[in-house]
Amino acid sequence: MDKRLLYGLFLIGIAAMIFSLAFPPAADYTKDSSYFHERIISTIAQNGHISSIDAQSYQGRELTGLFIFHYFVAPFYALFGQSALHFITVLLLAGCIVLVGIITFDLTHSRKLSLIAAITAMFIPSLMQLTSETSPLLFTFFLFLSCIALFFRLPQHQYLYATTLTLFALTSPLSLIYALSFTAYLLISSHKKYLKRDREVYIFSTALIIWLQLIIYKKALFFHGISLIYSNLPQTYLPNVFFDQHILTLLTLVGFIPALLGAYAAYHYVSRAKREDIFLFSIVLVIITLLFARLLTAEQGIPLLGLVISILFAQGIGLLNTQLKALKSKTLSYALLTLIFIAFLATSVVPTLTLHKEPLLTTQEKTDLATLPLPQNATIMTTLDKAHAVAFITKRPVAADSNFLFVDNSDFVVQDIDNIYSSSFASQALPFLERYSATHILYFDEDVKKYGLNSYLDDCFKLISNTSIILYEVRCTTQ
Amino acid sequence: MKKETLFTILCYLLTLPTFIIPLFVFSTLPSSLSTEQLLHQDVLSDLKFNRDPVIEPNLYHSILKFIPSQRLLGILLFATILFLTFALLKEKKPLFRILCTFLLFLTPITVGAALYDAQVLLFIALLLAALYFFKKQKTIPTLLVFAAYSTASIAHTLLGILVLTTYAVFTKGWKDSKKTLLLTGSTGLLTALLSKAPLFYSYYAEQLSLSSLFVELGAKRGVGVFFITLAAFAIWRLWSKHRSSQVVFALTILSFALTPYLGDFAIALATFLLLPYAAWSLHHLLTQKWESPFFYYVGICALICGLLFTQLAYLDRAYTYLPDQAALDALSFAKEKTPPNAVIFSHPQNGYLIESIADRKAYTTTYVTSSSDPRFKLKVSDLLFNERNFEEGVALIKSAGITHILITPHMKNGQIWYRDGEGLLFILRDKNTFKKIYSKGGYDLYEIQ
C-alpha cells in the first residue's frame, strides 16, 4: 500500500473527526433509538452482560440480536461515559472514510482518485447525521466496507475476510444485503471467465450469512414470519421508516453530483470486464431496489448507498478526466471540472456543513425527566416518539415503546396510546392504562399541543410534576 | 471410496439427532399424538361404530386397521421411501445417492410426516413405487400401485400422471412409454372415479404464502431455505442444458400452488421433485475442484450446518403443535359433561381435537374436499368471531345449531382476538345466555342456554 496515500487518508480521517466533533449536526440525540442503544450499553457496562428480557420495555419483552457493537463499546462507556460513545462513533466514521479511499485505490491505483473518494464520503449528509447518534449503524457500515475491501484482496486475506464476514453477519441483518449483492454480481457477470474463485467465496459468504441470521433471528422469524423485515412496525410508522420519496430526494440525500458521476462510472464499467466495479454496481443496484421496495429502511440504506457511490464517483471523475484530456480546448475542460466542483460544493458540502437537527429533548426536559419523583415500581405511559428516552433517563419501565418485535398486533399499541391521550373521560382511558400496567402518565409539550391536557386528569390523576414535563399519577382503577 | 465412506458415516452421525430428539421429547409430553394422528384414530373409531367420520377415509385408514401404531407406520414408510429413492437412482454415482438420502433426512416435511402424519408418506411412497415399477417396465405392478395411489383424490391422480409423464419422456422418450402411460393414467382415473375419490383432498386449508411454505418463517409443514437454495442453484445451472429441469421447475411451482387443495402432500411432492436437484448442487459443490481449500471446508460446513439447523429448529418446534395438558383436560371435560349430540364451536383448527378427543361434533374444521367445502361454515365462523351485536350473534349461533363454545388461550392471544371484549368475547359476557361450564388453563367452555 502506498504510504503517501495512507498518510493522506489518515489526514482526511482526522479532518472528518475534527469536523464532526466541532460541528455536530445536533447537540444531542435526535433519535429516540439512540437512547435505547445507550441504555443497552449502560446495562452491559454496569452488569457485564444484558439479560434476554428487557424489563424496561412493555413490562418485559424479549430482546433479539447479539448486541456485538454494544458489548464492544461498553468498556469504554464504563471508563469515559457518554463522550466515549461520541468519540467511537466519530472514529468509526473516519474508519469508513479511510476504507472508501483504500477500496478506490485498489480499483483505480490512483492516489488522487482515492483521496477524492474519501473527501466525497466525508460530505455525505445522511452519513454525517449519524455522528450525533448512538447507533450500531456506523460499525455495521465499517464492517460492510471491510468485507468489500478484503474481498478485493482475496486470496491473500482469506482468514481475515472470513473473520470480518462472521463478525458482520453476527452484528447486523444488513449482512443479507452483502449476500444479495453478491448474488446480483454473479448473475450480472455470469458470462465472465474470472468467476470461479468468486463463486467459492460466494457460496461460503452466503451460506454463512444466511445460517447465522437464521440462528440469531430464529425465534423472531417464527413469531413474525416474513413480516420480520418490517420489524413488526405499525402501519402508521412505515412511511416514516422506509424511503417513500421521489428519486430526486434520494439523489439529494446521497449527494447529487457523486450520484450522477457514480452512475456514469457504473454504466461505463458494467459493459467491461472489471469485476470489482460490477460488484460495487451490484451493491448500488440492490440497495436502491430494496429502498424502493421498502424492504430496507432509509436510515440504513441511504448512508450506505452514499458510501458506495463515493467510490464510483471517484472513478467517474477519473473517466471524465481521461475524456477531457482528449479535448483540444483546455479552457473547456477546466471550466467543466470547475462547474462539477462548484456543483459538488453546493449539493454535498454545503448541505453537510449546514446540517442541523433539533435534539429530541431539550436540556430542560432532560433535567426535569431525571429529577421526576417516581417510585421504584412506576411504569410510565408516554407517547412512542420519546419512550426510549424516558426509559433511559428516568430508569423506569415504559408501558410501550417503538421497538415492536414480539409485540402482538403493533397497530393496537399505537391505537391504545392514541386513545389514552385523546380520551375525554377517565373511564375511557383507564382500561387502556391498566392494560399496560401504567402507574403514571407523562406529557411533553408536544403532547399537550397535539392532544391537549385531558379534562379527566383532575379526577383520578394526581399531578406530580408540572415543569417542562407534566406527570400524573394514576390513582383510580376500573374496579 | 474412502472419502465417500467417511462422508456417509458423517452424514448418518449428523442425522442421528433427527430421531433421537423427538423420541426423547415425546416421552415427556402429555399427548404424544399429533392432531392429525388423533384425527386418523377418530376416523377409525367412527368407521368401527358406523358413524360419519369427520374426513373421508382412504387407503391409509384401511392400512391403519392392520398396523395400529401410526408412528411405526410412519417410520416404515420413511424406510420404504429411502429404499425406493435409492432404487430409482441406481444408475447415479454412489455419492449422489448418499447425498439424496442425507437430504431426505434433513427435509422437515419427510421426517415431520413420519413422526406426525404418515398419510402424506403413504401416497408419496406409492407414487415412487409406481415410478420404480414403471422404470423396470413392469406394467401390472405399475398399474396396481398407481391405482392404489389414485384413491387419494382426482387431483392427486392428475399430478401423479404429470410426474410419470415427465419421468417417462425424459428417461425413455414418449414413443417408448406412451402405451404404458396411457394405460396407467386411465387406470388411475378410473380407480379414482370408481372409489368415489374426491376432486381434491386436504385437511388443512391454508392460504398459500411464504410463511406457510418455509419452515424458517414459521410454516407448520414446509421446506427449508437451504434446501430450496440448493435446488434453485441446480435448476439455474441446468436450465439450458437439460430441458427436464424446466419441466420439473414448472411441476414444482404447480405443486406449491396446489398446497391449499392437497395440503402437505403438495409440499412433500415438491420436495421430492427438487430432491435430485438439491443433491446435484451438493454433489457439484463437493466434487468440483476448489481454488481455495479454506473456503471449500468452511463453506460446505456452513451449508451442512444450515441444513441441519433447519431440521433441528423444526423438530424443536414441531412438538409444540401437539395438544398440551390444559387442552387435554378441557376436551376430556367436554367429552364427559356435554351431551353426545352437542355441536361445539371453536376455531376451525381446533375442529379435529374436538372431534377426536372430546368425541363431539365440531361446527367446522379445516377439511377441504370438493364434496365437503367448509367455506360457508368458515365464513359463518368469521362473522361470529367478530360479532358484537348480542341479538344478531345469538341468532347466528342458534341458526347454526351450535350448543357449546370452546375458547382457547391461543384464540384469545392473537389467533382471533388481541383484546378482552373483542367480537364474540363481548357477547359471551352475558351470563344468562352463555353459561361458563369450564374455565381452566385459559380454556373456557360455554354452554348456550
Boltz contact constraints between the chains, C-beta under 6 A:
constraints:
  - contact:
      token1: [A, 155]
      token2: [B, 292]
      max_distance: 6.0
  - contact:
      token1: [A, 158]
      token2: [B, 294]
      max_distance: 6.0
  - contact:
      token1: [A, 197]
      token2: [B, 291]
      max_distance: 6.0
  - contact:
      token1: [A, 200]
      token2: [B, 290]
      max_distance: 6.0
  - contact:
      token1: [A, 200]
      token2: [B, 292]
      max_distance: 6.0
  - contact:
      token1: [A, 200]
      token2: [B, 295]
      max_distance: 6.0
  - contact:
      token1: [A, 201]
      token2: [B, 295]
      max_distance: 6.0
  - contact:
      token1: [A, 203]
      token2: [B, 299]
      max_distance: 6.0
  - contact:
      token1: [A, 204]
      token2: [B, 295]
      max_distance: 6.0
  - contact:
      token1: [A, 204]
      token2: [B, 298]
      max_distance: 6.0
  - contact:
      token1: [A, 204]
      token2: [B, 299]
      max_distance: 6.0
  - contact:
      token1: [A, 207]
      token2: [B, 299]
      max_distance: 6.0
  - contact:
      token1: [A, 207]
      token2: [B, 302]
      max_distance: 6.0
  - contact:
      token1: [A, 207]
      token2: [B, 303]
      max_distance: 6.0
  - contact:
      token1: [A, 207]
      token2: [B, 306]
      max_distance: 6.0
  - contact:
      token1: [A, 208]
      token2: [B, 302]
      max_distance: 6.0
  - contact:
      token1: [A, 211]
      token2: [B, 302]
      max_distance: 6.0
  - contact:
      token1: [A, 211]
      token2: [B, 305]
      max_distance: 6.0
  - contact:
      token1: [A, 211]
      token2: [B, 306]
      max_distance: 6.0
  - contact:
      token1: [A, 214]
      token2: [B, 216]
      max_distance: 6.0
  - contact:
      token1: [A, 218]
      token2: [B, 313]
      max_distance: 6.0
  - contact:
      token1: [A, 221]
      token2: [B, 216]
      max_distance: 6.0
  - contact:
      token1: [A, 221]
      token2: [B, 217]
      max_distance: 6.0
  - contact:
      token1: [A, 222]
      token2: [B, 218]
      max_distance: 6.0
  - contact:
      token1: [A, 225]
      token2: [B, 211]
      max_distance: 6.0
  - contact:
      token1: [A, 225]
      token2: [B, 217]
      max_distance: 6.0
  - contact:
      token1: [A, 225]
      token2: [B, 218]
      max_distance: 6.0
  - contact:
      token1: [A, 226]
      token2: [B, 210]
      max_distance: 6.0
  - contact:
      token1: [A, 226]
      token2: [B, 211]
      max_distance: 6.0
  - contact:
      token1: [A, 226]
      token2: [B, 217]
      max_distance: 6.0
  - contact:
      token1: [A, 408]
      token2: [B, 414]
      max_distance: 6.0
  - contact:
      token1: [A, 408]
      token2: [B, 418]
      max_distance: 6.0
  - contact:
      token1: [A, 409]
      token2: [B, 418]
      max_distance: 6.0
  - contact:
      token1: [A, 412]
      token2: [B, 418]
      max_distance: 6.0
